[in-house]
Amino acid sequence: MRRYTILFIVIVLMLTLTGCKYPTLEKAIAETIPFEVQNVLHKTKSDGITIVLYSTKAEGKEVKHIKEPVLGVSFFEGNDNDGWKNSGPNGWEHAESITYSTYVENYTKYDDKGKVLKDIYVAFGEILNEDINRIEIADHESEDYKEAKVINKDGKRYYIGLGFRPQVRALNSNGEVIPQE
């Protein structure tokens, strides 16, 4: 009996020290994002972190008037061999717009001495104006814009891109900037 007790304690300690890991990214998404993920819109990697853009339903009494899906991003570490872990943050964003929405989420990982190991900024949103041909993202105080990834899903258009404290602009097919409204 004592052997089983010690074995049980060792197993509990191993699970506690290694944290919760899931065998696949899909399982980690389903089990660790605290909202019902309606659609995984896009997955991308940056600096060993998998960034997942998803849509969900707005939750809470103060947002009952929001009927359309809202957007969120989550950050995951791992792989299918070692397991997947949600590194947060987990949330959703919504802002009223008639052209395009812009949300920025960042993921920062520190070592045990407080040194920044990873600092990833993600800009994402929904494209609502049909005249918008592309979205571009640049680092803060830079004019070096790069094209963001545009995702077409279920008749809607979304975008996602990376940049340090990013600034976002939308362009039409002639390369003219369309202001965000």
Solvent accessible surface area in square Angstrom, and as a share of the most:
residue,aa,sasa,rsa
1,M,185,0.83
2,R,189,0.69
3,R,206,0.75
4,Y,157,0.60
5,T,65,0.38
6,I,90,0.46
7,L,99,0.49
8,F,131,0.55
9,I,90,0.46
10,V,66,0.38
11,I,82,0.42
12,V,65,0.37
13,L,98,0.49
14,M,117,0.52
15,L,119,0.59
16,T,95,0.55
17,L,149,0.74
18,T,86,0.50
19,G,29,0.28
20,C,100,0.60
21,K,103,0.43
22,Y,48,0.18
23,P,87,0.55
24,T,56,0.33
25,L,15,0.07
26,E,104,0.46
27,K,93,0.39
28,A,0,0.00
29,I,8,0.04
30,A,77,0.60
31,E,98,0.44
32,T,36,0.21
33,I,9,0.04
34,P,86,0.54
35,F,43,0.18
36,E,132,0.59
37,V,38,0.22
38,Q,82,0.37
39,N,51,0.26
40,V,50,0.29
41,L,13,0.06
42,H,41,0.18
43,K,88,0.37
44,T,40,0.23
45,K,127,0.54
46,S,24,0.16
47,D,91,0.47
48,G,52,0.50
49,I,1,0.01
50,T,6,0.03
51,I,0,0.00
52,V,0,0.00
53,L,0,0.00
54,Y,0,0.00
55,S,3,0.02
56,T,0,0.00
57,K,124,0.53
58,A,10,0.07
59,E,88,0.39
60,G,39,0.37
61,K,175,0.74
62,E,134,0.60
63,V,23,0.13
64,K,142,0.60
65,H,132,0.59
66,I,16,0.08
67,K,162,0.69
68,E,75,0.33
69,P,48,0.30
70,V,3,0.01
71,L,7,0.04
72,G,1,0.01
73,V,4,0.02
74,S,0,0.00
75,F,0,0.00
76,F,0,0.00
77,E,42,0.19
78,G,28,0.27
79,N,61,0.31
80,D,97,0.50
81,N,144,0.74
82,D,99,0.51
83,G,7,0.07
84,W,18,0.06
85,K,87,0.37
86,N,25,0.13
87,S,37,0.24
88,G,12,0.11
89,P,58,0.36
90,N,49,0.25
91,G,27,0.26
92,W,54,0.19
93,E,62,0.28
94,H,53,0.24
95,A,54,0.42
96,E,135,0.61
97,S,23,0.15
98,I,125,0.64
99,T,4,0.03
100,Y,8,0.03
101,S,6,0.04
102,T,44,0.26
103,Y,20,0.08
104,V,66,0.38
105,E,41,0.18
106,N,52,0.27
107,Y,12,0.05
108,T,45,0.26
109,K,67,0.28
110,Y,125,0.48
111,D,44,0.23
112,D,141,0.73
113,K,181,0.77
114,G,49,0.47
115,K,136,0.58
116,V,74,0.43
117,L,90,0.45
118,K,42,0.18
119,D,62,0.32
120,I,10,0.05
121,Y,38,0.15
122,V,0,0.00
123,A,0,0.00
124,F,1,0.00
125,G,0,0.00
126,E,28,0.12
127,I,7,0.04
128,L,80,0.40
129,N,38,0.19
130,E,164,0.74
131,D,97,0.51
132,I,2,0.01
133,N,83,0.43
134,R,67,0.25
135,I,0,0.00
136,E,17,0.08
137,I,7,0.04
138,A,2,0.02
139,D,65,0.33
140,H,88,0.39
141,E,147,0.66
142,S,30,0.19
143,E,143,0.64
144,D,91,0.47
145,Y,44,0.17
146,K,132,0.56
147,E,117,0.53
148,A,8,0.06
149,K,108,0.46
150,V,42,0.24
151,I,17,0.09
152,N,112,0.57
153,K,70,0.30
154,D,115,0.60
155,G,89,0.86
156,K,69,0.29
157,R,61,0.22
158,Y,12,0.05
159,Y,0,0.00
160,I,5,0.03
161,G,13,0.12
162,L,78,0.39
163,G,14,0.13
164,F,94,0.39
165,R,122,0.44
166,P,16,0.10
167,Q,58,0.26
168,V,27,0.16
169,R,71,0.26
170,A,0,0.00
171,L,6,0.03
172,N,27,0.14
173,S,88,0.57
174,N,121,0.62
175,G,34,0.32
176,E,100,0.45
177,V,85,0.49
178,I,21,0.11
179,P,88,0.55
180,Q,85,0.38
181,E,111,0.50
